[in-house]
Amino acid sequence: MKKNNQIVMNEKKLQTGVHRLLSDPSKILGTQSGKRLQILSPGRLNVHEGPDFLDIAILLQGNVVVGDAEFHIKSSDWNLHGHSADERYNSVILHIVFDDDGTKLPFETLLLPKEEVKKASEDELIVPVVPDVFSIEELQQFALIRLLRKTSDAKKLLNQHELDTGFVIFASDFLNKYFNRRKRPLYTADRLEQLLDVLPKSHVFAFLSRLSSGAELQIPDMMQQLIKTKITNEGAHLRRELVFNSVLPIALCLANEESRINLFLWYWSTPALHSYGILKRRFKDFPQNFIWQQQGMLEYIRNYGSKTLVISDVINDYGFAEVLDFYYLGGSPYKKYPFEEE
């Protein structure tokens, strides 16, 4: 019995190591079938019966898929443990193993190096967790929810209007909020209106048009150019906010698979221009090294009080799977993954 308890303890410790390795959203991995995989959110460690990781979000071949993940030493352990007949595992979208011994399963298998997992399970957490607020893993969830929410709103507009009109309406909504949320606005309403007038003739709209046509673009370079190149007489901070809140969501709606992968990669790897004092005071133990960290904090503030909010819950509020053609929920009847084999 002692031996069995020791095995369980070791597996739980390894699960923690796996969870930490999955907490880098800027890393592109590869599944055993050769598909490109990016962990957008590592989800929550499950301390009860059922899948090891709940509400994990992945970018698989340019498609956002949300569900659960299971960790085993060998891929054949899935059948050995009888998970196929257990309905608690119906929403599993990813199997994480040290050894793929050829077991065929209806979802992707990710191979992780055992030594890296063991090291991660023994390392101290780099970012401290604040009790009763939220964890760094939940911060990633909120960052992803914010981006998907804005992208869903953009998609609804593009379904009703041509690209130029939809882009102007979407940008106008953001600029109005930008102006109204500041007690002492840095920009007059006239200056923001001037920026809005220039947008349809700017290099920003030209980028979206090229993206819509399916052209092959150097996404990281072009996105960096968008946040560095003036549109009219706006400052760097406003331009950066405009790109992240208006341009990126529309770009995700227009992008093909390759471009979408690179857009998500850019989102998760772009450094923050500076720290926000209001966020530093509110989340003093969390870094603001990257834009996604700030975006996650802002989304948490927007939903403050909903501490149990997880990505799969949000689908009912925003209808991501019904609006976005690259969003899927594991075990959902909404639609079949386009990359699944019949």
N, C-alpha and C positions, 0 to 999 in steps of 0.2 A: 504493500500500500504506500509505503514511504517513497518507493521508486516512482510510482504513478504520480504522486503529489509533486515530486521533483520535476517530472516531465511537464506537468501542467504549469508549474511555476516558471520553468525555462521558456515555454511557449508564450506565456503572458509577457515575459520580459522581452522576447523577440518581437512580439506584436508592437510593443512600445518603440523598439528600434525601427521597425518597418514604418510606423506612423511618422516618425521624425524624418525618415528619408523621403517620405511622400510629401513633406511640407515645403518643398521648394518649387513654386509654380513656374519658375523660369526655365526649368530643365525639360528638354525633350527626350523621351525614352522610346524604346521600341518593344512591341509585343512579340510573342513567339511566332505569330503569323506574319510579321513584317510590317504591321501598321504603326504609324507614329502616334505616340501617346504623351499627353501632358497632364499632370495632376493639377487641376485648378483649385481644388480644395480637398484636403485629406480626410474630411469628415470627422466623426467622433468615434473614439475607442469604445467598443461595446463590452461592458463588464458583465453582461447577462448572457443568456442563451441566444444563439443566432449568429449572424455574420459578425466578423471581427471589427469591421469599420462601417459605420452607418452614415448615409448621406454623403458619400464621396462624390466629387464632381470631376470628370475627366474630359479632356478634349481628344477625341479619337478620330483620326483622319479628318480633322476640321469640324467635327460634330461634337457639341456639348452633350454629354450623357451623365445623368445623375442617378445614383442608386447605391447599392452596398458593395462591399468587397470582402473577400475571405482570404485568409493567409494559411498556407500549409507548407510543410517541409517538401512534400512531393505532390505533383498534380494528381496522382492516383488516389491521394488521401481524400479527395472530394467524394469519390464513390465509396471508399472504405468507410467513411463516416456517415454515409447514407443521406447526404445533403440533397440529392436530387428528389427524394421523396418527402422532403421537409419544406412545407410552404413558407417558412420563415426565410428561406433562401431564394425565393422567387424573384427578388429584386436585385440579385447579385449581378454586377456588370463587369467585374474584374476579379481574376484569381491570381494571387501573388504567391510565388513559390521560390524555393532554392533550387529545386531539381524538377525539370519537366521530363517526365518519363513517358511522354507520348499519349497521355489520356486526352481524348477529344471531348470538349465541353462546349456548350452553346454561347460562350462569351470568351473574351480575350484573356490570355495568360501573360503575366509579367514576371520575368525572371530577375531576381535581385541577388547580388553577391552576398553569400552568407557572412563573410568577414566584415563587410560594410555594415550589415544589419547588427551584428554583434557589437561592433564599436559604437554605433549610434545608440544601442540600448544601454550602454554603460556610460556614455557621455552625459554631462549635466546639461539641462536645458539652457540654451543661449539666451532666450527671452523669458523672463519670469512671468508666471501666470498670476493675474490679479483675481483673488477670490471674489465671488459674488458679482463679478462684472462679466468678463468673457475671456476666452483664451486666444492665443495667436492663431490657432486653427479656425476658430469661429470668425476671427478677423478676416481671414481669406474668404470664408463663406459670404460675409457681408460685402466684401469687395466684388465678388462675383455676382451676387444678387443685384448690386447697384448697376453693374455694367449690363447685365441681362435685362434689367428693368428698363433702362434707357434705350437699349437696342430694340426691345419689344415695342416701346412707344414710337421709336423711329420707323419701325416696320409698318405699324398701323398707318402712319402718315404717308409712307411711300405707297401703300396700297390704295390710297385715295387721291394722291397727287403725282404729277411728274416730278422728277428728281430736283429740278431747280426750285420749284414752288415748295415742295416738301422740305428741302434743306433750309430755305429761308424761314419757313414757319417754325421749324425745329430750333434753329439758331435764335430766332426772335424770342421764343419762349424762354430759352436759357438766359439771354441777355436781359430780359425783363426781371427774371429772378435775381440775376447778378446785381442789377441796379437796386432792386427793392430790399435786398437783404443787408445792405450796408447803411449804417446810420449817417455816415458822411461819405457819399459816393465819390470815388476818384474820377468818375466820368459823368459828364452831363448826359441827359437823355438824347440831346442832339448828336453828341459824339458817337454814342452807341447806334443811333439811327444811321449815321454816316457809314459806320462799319457794316451794318446790315445791308445797306444799299450796294456796297462794293462787293460783298460776298459772291453773288452769282457770276461776277466777271473776274474773280480772283483765281490765283493758282490753287487755292483750296478746292474750289468747285471743279477745276480742271482735273485735279487728282481723283475726285469722286467719279467724274465722268469716265475717266480712263479705267477706273476700277470696275465700273458698271459694264464697260464694253468687254471685260474679260482679259484686258491687256496684262502681260507679265510685267510686274513692277517689283522694284527693290524696296519692299515695304519698310524695313527698319530705317533705311537711309531717307526715304521720302517722308516718313512720319517725323523724323528728326528735323528735316527741313521745314516741315509745316510749323513746328513749334519755335523755330529760329527765325523764319522769314516773316517780316511785317506784311500785314494785309493792307493796312492804311496807316494810321498814326497811333495804334493801340500799343500798350506796354506788353512786356514779356509774360507777365502773370496772367493777364486777361486772355492773351492769345493761347497760352498753355491750357487754361480752363476751357476755352472754346473748343480746342482740339479734343480734349478728353471727354467733354460733356455733350458735344454736338457732332463733331466730325467722326470720331471713332465709332459711336453707335451706328451711324448711317453707313460707314465703311464696312462694318461687320454684316449689315444687311445685304450689301452689294457684292461682297467678296466671293470669289470662288474658293474651293477647298484649300489650295495652296496659300492664297493671300490671307484667308481667315486664320490659318495656323500661325502665320507670321504676325498678324495683328494682335492675336492673343499673347504671343511671345513678347511682343513689344510692350503691351500693357503691363505684363508681370515683371518686366526687367528695366523699365524706365525709372531712373532716379528722380526723387523729388527735388524741386528747385530750392525749396527752403522749408523749414518747419513752421507749422502754424501754432502760434502761442495758445490759442483757445483749445487746440487738440492736445498740446503738451500738458496743459493744466488738467484736462479731463482724463487723459490717458498717459500719465507720467512714466509708467513702466514699459510703454511700448514705443518702438522706434518709428521714425518717419523717414526712413531711408529711401523708400520707394513710393511712387504715386499710388499704387494699389493699397498700401497701408493707410494712407490718408483717406482714400476713397472708402475703405472699409470702416474707418472711424466715423466718417460722415454718415454713412448708411446706418451704422449702429445708432447714432444720435437720432436719426430720422425715425427709427423704430424703437427708441428707448422704452424699456418696460417690457418688451417682448423677448425676454431672455431665452425662451425656448424656440425661437425662430430658427428653422433650418430650411435648406434649399427646397426639399421636397414639399414642404408646407406652402411655399410661396407660389407653387404652380397653380393652386386654386385661386389665388388672389390676382395673379397677372396673366395666367393662361399662356405661359411661355411656349409650351408644346403645341398649342393651337396657332400661335402667331409666328414663331420663328421656325423656319424649315431646317435648322441645324441643331435643334434642342430636342432631347429625348429623355424620358424618365424610365428607369429600369422597371420592368414588370407592368408598365402602363399599357392600356389598350389604345392609346391615342394613335400611334402609328408604329410601323415596323422600321427598325434601323435600315437605312439604305445599304449599309455595308454588311448586313447579315446574309448568310447563305440560306437559301430556301431548304 
